[in-house]
């Protein structure tokens, strides 16, 4: 989709290509090579974008796992690619000065994507609290991509793996929502509120996806460790 001011530029570009092709009577047209029909589709772009050295990068199947709403998976995808409007990125674009780049949760370090989702001490305590329910202790990797790989590779039983994976996405979604609430609405918050929000979101989506396994939403929220087995 072009902006209105780009139409003339596009026409000039196509006209130049046509004039350069002197030996052909055919008119040049744009063609998307990712589809046999030559027509661009978002799905063909996503398929082509995960190819690394002609081999499929299996990492992206962890992101596009169809466990949560597409907007949450999109958020995680953008986080992996470092394409979220965090304060460090806004400062690079001249939207903020360097003194306004502090993380709104810990107020100690600059808010980069990796810091917000992995390194922030407030966020990491929430991650660790969820891991403790599963009797696990994780070491925080340095970036989002490594963190996701480490999370999915954790020693979790096959029957519990779906809930464990879903929790990853709901953590990302809850962290981002809380961050925006603080910045734009000046909302009051606490670490307890963050964790309760995550558990509620996890319970909600588990109940929706596996209604026969998660009998009671309230029971899950009060004791998620007792309801982490899902038959696949």
C-alpha positions, 0 to 999 in steps of 0.5 A: 500500500502506497501513500498518496505522495508516493504514487507519482514516484512509483509511476516514474520508477516503472516508466524508467524501467520500461524505457531501460528495457529497449530490447523487449516489447513486454511491459515490466510488471512487479512480481512477488517471487515468494508465490508461484502466482506472483501475487504477494501475500502476508503468509508467503512473506512470513514463510520466506522471512524465516529462511536462513541460508536456504534452511528453515530457521526452526526458532520462528516456529516457537514464536508463531506457536498459535497458543495466544492471540496473534497480536501477542505473538506479533509482540514477541516477534517484534521483541525478538527483532528488537523492533518495539518502541522502547525508550532507547529506540525512541531516544535514537530517533530523537523523540526522547533525550537520554535522561528520559530513557530509564526503565519505568519498572526498575528506574535503574537502567535504560529501557531497551527491549532486552532489558524490559523483558529479560534483565529488569530486576522487577520483571526477572523476579516475576519470571523467577516466581513463576519458575518456582511454581514449577520447581525450576531456576533459570539463568537469565540470558542476555537477549530475548531470542536466547531467553525464548530458546532457553524457556522452551528448552526447559525440562518440563514434562510433555503434558505440562509443556503447553501451559509452560509455553503459553505462559511465556507469551502471557508474560510478554503481553502483561509486561508490555501492557503494564509498561504502557499503563505506567507511561500513558495512564500513570497507573499505580502498580506493584510487583504483586499486581504484575504477577497476578495479572500474568497468572490471570491471563495464563489461566484465562487462555488455558481455560479457553484452549483446554476447557476440559483440563482446566475445570476452574479458572479461580482454582488455577489462579489460586494454585496453578501448580496443581493444574499444569497438565494438559493432554495433547 
